[in-house]
Amino acid sequence: MKENINKLLFLDIETVGVADDLDDLGQTHPQLLNIWQTSGVDYFKRRYPEDSQLPSNDLFIKRSALLPEFGKIVCVSVGFILDDGEVKLDSFYGEEKELLIKLSNLLVRIEKLDFKLCGHNIKNFDLPYIAKRMLINGIKIPSILPNYQIKPWETKVVDTKEVWNFNSFKGLSSLELVCASLNVPNPKDNEVNGSNMHNYYYNNNDINKIVEYCEEDVKATINLMKKLKQVW
């Protein structure tokens, strides 16, 4: 691979629903509640047929974090590799607007240093999610984030899912599967994961576990890129 691994900012986000449940959503975002009931529910039931029998509230708790219009970011973890091979990690968490401001400042700095962004499926999920939540929170969007004015081949992004797929859109390509296939360590704490992130965030009040989970994905992506550089 031609990418300079020391000029990559590795990134991952964790998201939850913008409210605890539909009662909470009605109190804090009544317009969103109306749109959820008229179109959000149908969208997710079409996309996930296995959830077609779920009540609206259960569906919100299970799936709302997947869309930035109904979800929010609770943690962003980043990492980079020093010239001597040492890995540095940092995480932004807490109130969404504050963590996004910190992230925005970092993205502005690393663009000036000619870095690229790197992550697994970040072109389709993490980066548009970040940009939309910044827009919603009234934060100026850093120009390093892909947008409608940037041609796809001009983006400063390395998506390891795209690298693994070799221009194919078929098959499975989760980070866990790719790491397992290449024998790349990807330890996970089963106490918190993507499927229970919403409930864990709102009911357990332990952000440290969420941060640890997010940082593990950054570490795994770094190890994946190291492996790719060895053989490619």
C-alpha contacts under 8 A as a table, 3 or more apart, distances in Angstrom:
res1	aa1	res2	aa2	distance
1	M	228	L	7.38
1	M	229	K	5.87
1	M	232	W	5.34
3	E	7	K	7.98
4	N	7	K	5.43
4	N	8	L	7.11
5	I	8	L	5.54
5	I	81	I	7.04
5	I	225	M	7.59
5	I	226	K	7.78
6	N	80	F	6.83
6	N	81	I	5.25
6	N	82	L	6.05
6	N	83	D	6.29
7	K	80	F	7.74
7	K	81	I	7.94
7	K	114	D	7.09
7	K	115	F	4.72
7	K	116	K	6.34
8	L	80	F	6.27
8	L	81	I	7.71
8	L	115	F	5.45
8	L	116	K	4.93
8	L	117	L	5.63
8	L	118	C	6.02
9	L	78	V	6.58
9	L	79	G	5.86
9	L	80	F	5.21
9	L	110	I	7.89
9	L	115	F	6.66
9	L	116	K	6.16
9	L	117	L	4.90
9	L	118	C	5.81
10	F	78	V	5.33
10	F	79	G	4.98
10	F	80	F	6.04
10	F	117	L	6.03
10	F	118	C	4.63
10	F	119	G	5.58
10	F	218	V	6.16
10	F	221	T	7.27
10	F	222	I	6.93
11	L	76	V	7.15
11	L	77	S	5.76
11	L	78	V	4.49
11	L	79	G	6.64
11	L	117	L	7.05
11	L	118	C	6.19
11	L	119	G	5.46
11	L	218	V	6.07
12	D	76	V	5.85
12	D	77	S	5.45
12	D	78	V	6.64
12	D	119	G	6.53
12	D	120	H	7.98
12	D	122	I	7.70
12	D	126	D	6.72
12	D	214	C	6.40
12	D	215	E	7.64
12	D	217	D	6.79
12	D	218	V	6.08
13	I	73	I	6.86
13	I	74	V	7.73
13	I	75	C	5.67
13	I	76	V	4.46
13	I	77	S	6.37
13	I	126	D	6.25
13	I	214	C	6.56
14	E	73	I	5.93
14	E	74	V	5.91
14	E	75	C	5.23
14	E	76	V	6.57
14	E	194	G	7.99
14	E	197	M	8.00
14	E	210	I	7.60
14	E	214	C	6.49
15	T	65	A	5.40
15	T	66	L	7.36
15	T	71	G	6.58
15	T	72	K	5.50
15	T	73	I	4.46
15	T	74	V	5.65
15	T	75	C	7.22
15	T	197	M	7.55
15	T	198	H	7.66
16	V	64	S	7.06
16	V	65	A	4.26
16	V	66	L	7.76
16	V	71	G	5.48
16	V	72	K	5.66
16	V	73	I	6.61
16	V	74	V	7.03
16	V	197	M	6.49
16	V	198	H	4.78
16	V	201	Y	7.46
17	G	20	D	6.68
17	G	60	F	7.38
17	G	61	I	6.73
17	G	63	R	7.75
17	G	64	S	4.95
17	G	65	A	4.37
17	G	70	F	5.97
17	G	71	G	4.00
17	G	72	K	6.02
17	G	198	H	6.39
18	V	25	L	7.51
18	V	64	S	7.70
18	V	65	A	7.37
18	V	70	F	5.62
18	V	71	G	4.28
18	V	72	K	5.16
19	A	22	L	7.26
19	A	24	D	5.71
19	A	25	L	5.18
19	A	28	T	7.71
19	A	71	G	7.69
20	D	24	D	5.90
20	D	25	L	7.22
20	D	61	I	7.25
20	D	198	H	7.77
20	D	202	Y	6.26
21	D	24	D	5.30
21	D	25	L	6.13
21	D	57	N	6.33
21	D	60	F	6.86
21	D	61	I	6.23
22	L	25	L	4.73
22	L	26	G	6.01
22	L	33	L	6.89
22	L	57	N	5.74
22	L	60	F	7.24
23	D	26	G	5.19
23	D	27	Q	6.54
24	D	27	Q	5.16
24	D	28	T	6.24
25	L	28	T	5.20
25	L	29	H	5.20
25	L	30	P	6.43
25	L	32	L	7.32
25	L	33	L	5.97
26	G	29	H	5.53
26	G	30	P	4.40
26	G	31	Q	7.84
26	G	32	L	7.77
26	G	33	L	5.57
27	Q	30	P	6.20
29	H	32	L	5.34
29	H	33	L	6.41
30	P	33	L	5.02
30	P	34	N	6.46
31	Q	34	N	5.22
31	Q	35	I	6.40
32	L	35	I	5.06
32	L	36	W	5.94
32	L	70	F	7.35
33	L	36	W	5.01
33	L	37	Q	6.26
34	N	37	Q	5.25
34	N	38	T	6.25
35	I	38	T	5.08
35	I	39	S	5.72
35	I	40	G	6.35
36	W	39	S	5.53
36	W	40	G	4.08
36	W	41	V	5.90
37	Q	40	G	6.07
37	Q	41	V	5.86
37	Q	56	S	7.50
38	T	41	V	7.00
38	T	42	D	7.52
39	S	42	D	5.34
39	S	43	Y	6.14
40	G	43	Y	5.10
40	G	44	F	6.40
41	V	44	F	5.47
41	V	45	K	6.17
41	V	56	S	6.43
41	V	59	L	7.29
41	V	60	F	7.80
42	D	45	K	5.14
42	D	46	R	6.07
43	Y	46	R	5.38
43	Y	47	R	6.21
44	F	47	R	4.94
44	F	48	Y	5.75
44	F	51	D	7.86
44	F	59	L	7.85
44	F	63	R	7.31
45	K	48	Y	5.10
45	K	49	P	5.42
45	K	50	E	7.73
45	K	51	D	5.84
45	K	52	S	4.82
46	R	49	P	5.73
46	R	52	S	7.52
48	Y	51	D	5.63
48	Y	52	S	7.06
49	P	52	S	5.09
50	E	53	Q	7.64
51	D	54	L	5.35
51	D	59	L	7.21
54	L	58	D	6.10
54	L	59	L	5.86
55	P	58	D	5.38
55	P	59	L	6.20
56	S	59	L	5.10
56	S	60	F	6.20
57	N	60	F	5.08
57	N	61	I	6.35
58	D	61	I	5.16
58	D	62	K	6.16
59	L	62	K	5.06
59	L	63	R	5.84
59	L	64	S	7.45
60	F	63	R	5.46
60	F	64	S	4.93
61	I	64	S	6.20
61	I	65	A	7.97
61	I	198	H	6.58
61	I	199	N	7.43
62	K	65	A	7.66
62	K	195	S	7.28
62	K	196	N	7.86
62	K	198	H	7.32
63	R	66	L	5.79
64	S	67	L	6.00
64	S	70	F	5.40
64	S	71	G	5.64
65	A	68	P	6.98
65	A	70	F	6.53
65	A	71	G	4.36
65	A	72	K	6.72
65	A	198	H	7.37
66	L	70	F	7.86
66	L	71	G	6.71
67	L	70	F	5.56
67	L	71	G	5.69
67	L	129	Y	7.50
68	P	71	G	4.71
68	P	72	K	6.04
68	P	129	Y	5.52
68	P	132	K	6.57
68	P	133	R	6.36
69	E	132	K	7.96
72	K	96	E	7.16
72	K	133	R	6.99
73	I	76	V	7.46
73	I	96	E	6.07
73	I	130	I	7.76
73	I	133	R	7.69
74	V	93	Y	5.62
74	V	94	G	6.17
74	V	95	E	7.25
74	V	96	E	6.13
75	C	91	S	6.85
75	C	92	F	5.66
75	C	93	Y	4.43
75	C	94	G	7.16
75	C	99	L	7.67
75	C	210	I	7.38
75	C	211	V	6.39
75	C	214	C	7.29
76	V	91	S	5.56
76	V	92	F	5.18
76	V	93	Y	6.52
76	V	99	L	7.74
76	V	103	L	7.85
76	V	211	V	7.99
76	V	214	C	7.26
77	S	89	L	7.22
77	S	90	D	5.80
77	S	91	S	4.16
77	S	92	F	6.36
77	S	211	V	7.35
77	S	214	C	6.03
77	S	215	E	5.59
77	S	218	V	6.84
78	V	89	L	5.74
78	V	90	D	5.43
78	V	91	S	6.15
78	V	215	E	7.48
78	V	218	V	6.61
79	G	87	V	6.82
79	G	88	K	5.38
79	G	89	L	4.28
79	G	90	D	6.33
79	G	218	V	6.56
79	G	219	K	7.64
79	G	222	I	7.95
80	F	87	V	5.82
80	F	88	K	5.50
80	F	89	L	6.84
80	F	222	I	7.93
81	I	84	D	7.93
81	I	85	G	5.73
81	I	86	E	5.71
81	I	87	V	4.61
81	I	88	K	6.37
82	L	85	G	5.21
82	L	86	E	5.24
82	L	87	V	6.29
82	L	88	K	7.48
83	D	86	E	7.39
89	L	215	E	7.47
91	S	211	V	6.93
91	S	215	E	7.53
92	F	99	L	5.21
92	F	100	L	7.90
92	F	102	K	7.24
92	F	103	L	7.24
93	Y	96	E	7.27
93	Y	99	L	5.62
93	Y	207	I	7.81
93	Y	211	V	7.59
94	G	98	E	7.48
94	G	99	L	6.56
94	G	207	I	7.92
95	E	98	E	5.64
95	E	99	L	6.37
96	E	99	L	5.29
96	E	100	L	6.12
97	K	100	L	5.15
97	K	101	I	6.19
97	K	134	M	7.61
97	K	137	N	6.06
98	E	101	I	5.15
98	E	102	K	6.42
99	L	102	K	5.16
99	L	103	L	6.18
100	L	103	L	4.89
100	L	104	S	5.95
100	L	130	I	7.87
100	L	134	M	6.55
100	L	139	I	7.78
101	I	104	S	5.02
101	I	105	N	6.28
101	I	139	I	6.89
102	K	105	N	5.23
102	K	106	L	6.38
103	L	106	L	5.07
103	L	107	L	6.19
104	S	107	L	5.12
104	S	108	V	6.26
104	S	140	K	7.86
104	S	141	I	7.06
104	S	142	P	6.18
105	N	108	V	5.27
105	N	109	R	6.41
106	L	109	R	5.13
106	L	110	I	6.24
107	L	110	I	5.26
107	L	111	E	6.11
107	L	142	P	6.45
107	L	144	I	6.96
108	V	111	E	5.39
108	V	112	K	6.63
108	V	142	P	5.91
108	V	143	S	7.65
108	V	144	I	7.44
109	R	112	K	5.40
109	R	113	L	6.72
110	I	113	L	4.94
110	I	114	D	6.46
110	I	115	F	5.46
110	I	116	K	7.98
111	E	114	D	5.03
111	E	115	F	5.42
111	E	116	K	7.31
111	E	144	I	6.25
112	K	115	F	7.56
115	F	156	K	7.63
116	K	156	K	4.80
116	K	157	V	5.36
116	K	158	V	6.96
117	L	156	K	6.28
117	L	157	V	4.70
117	L	158	V	6.11
118	C	122	I	7.41
118	C	157	V	5.82
118	C	158	V	4.72
118	C	159	D	5.71
118	C	160	T	7.22
119	G	122	I	5.39
119	G	158	V	6.85
119	G	159	D	5.38
119	G	160	T	6.01
119	G	218	V	7.49
119	G	221	T	6.34
120	H	159	D	5.46
120	H	160	T	4.91
120	H	161	K	5.19
120	H	175	L	6.43
120	H	221	T	6.91
121	N	124	N	5.67
121	N	125	F	6.14
121	N	126	D	7.25
121	N	159	D	5.85
121	N	160	T	6.88
121	N	161	K	5.36
121	N	162	E	7.45
122	I	125	F	5.09
122	I	126	D	4.48
122	I	127	L	5.46
122	I	128	P	8.00
122	I	159	D	6.13
123	K	126	D	6.64
123	K	127	L	5.76
123	K	128	P	6.98
123	K	157	V	7.61
123	K	159	D	6.57
124	N	127	L	7.09
124	N	128	P	6.73
125	F	128	P	5.91
125	F	129	Y	5.90
126	D	129	Y	5.17
126	D	130	I	6.07
127	L	130	I	5.07
127	L	131	A	6.16
127	L	145	L	6.62
127	L	146	P	7.43
128	P	131	A	5.03
128	P	132	K	6.03
128	P	145	L	7.98
128	P	146	P	7.66
129	Y	132	K	5.28
129	Y	133	R	6.13
130	I	133	R	5.23
130	I	134	M	6.06
131	A	134	M	5.10
131	A	135	L	6.22
131	A	141	I	6.32
131	A	145	L	7.09
132	K	135	L	5.01
132	K	136	I	6.13
133	R	136	I	4.93
133	R	137	N	6.06
134	M	137	N	5.07
134	M	138	G	6.11
134	M	139	I	4.91
134	M	140	K	6.96
134	M	141	I	6.44
135	L	138	G	5.10
135	L	139	I	5.73
135	L	140	K	7.06
135	L	141	I	7.03
136	I	139	I	7.66
141	I	145	L	7.35
142	P	145	L	5.99
143	S	146	P	7.38
144	I	155	T	7.60
144	I	156	K	6.53
145	L	155	T	7.79
145	L	156	K	7.83
146	P	150	I	6.31
146	P	155	T	5.93
146	P	156	K	7.79
147	N	150	I	5.61
148	Y	151	K	7.58
150	I	154	E	6.30
150	I	155	T	6.62
151	K	154	E	5.24
151	K	155	T	6.86
152	P	155	T	5.72
158	V	163	V	7.89
159	D	162	E	5.40
159	D	163	V	6.43
160	T	163	V	4.80
160	T	164	W	6.03
160	T	221	T	7.70
160	T	225	M	7.65
161	K	164	W	5.15
161	K	165	N	6.14
161	K	173	S	6.50
161	K	174	S	7.59
161	K	175	L	7.59
162	E	165	N	5.10
162	E	166	F	6.43
162	E	167	N	6.67
163	V	166	F	5.70
163	V	167	N	7.77
164	W	173	S	7.49
164	W	178	V	7.61
165	N	168	S	5.12
165	N	169	F	6.78
165	N	170	K	7.94
165	N	173	S	7.31
172	L	177	L	7.60
173	S	177	L	6.16
173	S	178	V	6.06
174	S	177	L	5.21
174	S	178	V	6.22
175	L	178	V	5.20
175	L	179	C	6.03
175	L	220	A	8.00
175	L	221	T	7.70
176	E	179	C	5.27
176	E	180	A	6.08
176	E	186	N	6.82
177	L	180	A	5.05
177	L	181	S	6.05
178	V	181	S	5.08
178	V	182	L	6.29
179	C	182	L	5.22
179	C	183	N	5.83
179	C	184	V	4.63
179	C	185	P	6.70
179	C	186	N	6.61
179	C	220	A	7.36
179	C	224	L	6.54
180	A	183	N	4.93
180	A	184	V	6.02
180	A	185	P	7.50
180	A	186	N	7.77
181	S	184	V	7.68
182	L	224	L	7.97
182	L	227	K	7.86
184	V	220	A	7.24
184	V	223	N	6.47
184	V	224	L	6.27
184	V	227	K	7.60
185	P	220	A	6.53
185	P	223	N	7.41
186	N	216	E	6.98
186	N	217	D	7.31
186	N	219	K	7.76
186	N	220	A	5.23
187	P	216	E	6.94
188	K	213	Y	6.90
188	K	216	E	7.04
189	D	192	V	6.27
189	D	193	N	7.42
189	D	213	Y	6.74
190	N	193	N	6.27
192	V	196	N	6.26
192	V	197	M	6.19
192	V	200	Y	6.82
192	V	209	K	6.96
192	V	210	I	6.84
192	V	213	Y	7.21
193	N	196	N	5.64
193	N	197	M	5.65
193	N	213	Y	7.20
194	G	197	M	5.13
195	S	198	H	7.77
196	N	199	N	5.51
196	N	200	Y	5.97
197	M	200	Y	5.06
197	M	201	Y	5.97
197	M	210	I	7.78
198	H	201	Y	5.29
198	H	202	Y	6.33
199	N	202	Y	5.35
199	N	203	N	5.69
199	N	204	N	7.61
200	Y	203	N	5.34
200	Y	204	N	5.10
200	Y	205	N	7.20
200	Y	206	D	7.73
201	Y	204	N	5.92
201	Y	205	N	5.79
201	Y	206	D	6.94
201	Y	207	I	6.98
201	Y	210	I	7.87
202	Y	205	N	6.28
206	D	209	K	5.97
206	D	210	I	7.25
207	I	210	I	5.11
207	I	211	V	6.21
208	N	211	V	5.02
208	N	212	E	6.18
209	K	212	E	5.07
209	K	213	Y	6.21
210	I	213	Y	5.07
210	I	214	C	6.18
211	V	214	C	5.09
211	V	215	E	6.10
212	E	215	E	5.16
212	E	216	E	6.22
213	Y	216	E	5.23
213	Y	217	D	6.84
214	C	217	D	5.44
214	C	218	V	6.72
215	E	218	V	5.00
215	E	219	K	6.19
216	E	219	K	5.03
216	E	220	A	6.08
217	D	220	A	4.97
217	D	221	T	6.16
218	V	221	T	5.15
218	V	222	I	6.22
219	K	222	I	5.09
219	K	223	N	6.21
220	A	223	N	5.08
220	A	224	L	6.04
221	T	224	L	4.87
221	T	225	M	6.20
222	I	225	M	5.21
222	I	226	K	6.26
223	N	226	K	5.02
223	N	227	K	6.23
224	L	227	K	5.12
224	L	228	L	6.25
225	M	228	L	4.98
225	M	229	K	6.12
226	K	229	K	5.17
226	K	230	Q	6.40
227	K	230	Q	5.18
227	K	231	V	6.70
228	L	231	V	5.49
228	L	232	W	5.70
229	K	232	W	5.33
